[in-house]
Amino acid sequence: MNRSDLISHLADLHPQLQIKDVESIVKAIIDALATTLSNGGRIEIRGFGSFRLNYRPPRNGRNPKTGERLEVPAKYVPHFKAGKELRDRVIKGSYSTSGNSNQSVV
């Protein structure tokens, strides 16, 4: 499911809202999540999961094309950990292994 799929699904669930309103809501939520993470914060959505930043220390790397050694600087990367309820839903069969694995089940 991508952003436009999410907007369409929410608009179908709440026909009293216009598509522009749903787009604004989704954008506001995503912006709030991104701002919190970029400020070093942690996000926890009960039953779904949590987002936090993982620190990756500097390391020596290699350019695969030229073989040249290079220094890869330290960085923080977003990390998602699924919550217990989400893990249980996936394990119990809300997710089908046949067909397209990218389709959402809502």
Summary of the structure (lengths in Angstrom):
residues: 106
radius of gyration: 18.9
end to end distance: 10.5
largest distance: 58.1
contacts: 208
relative contact order: 0.13
helix: 40%
strand: 25%
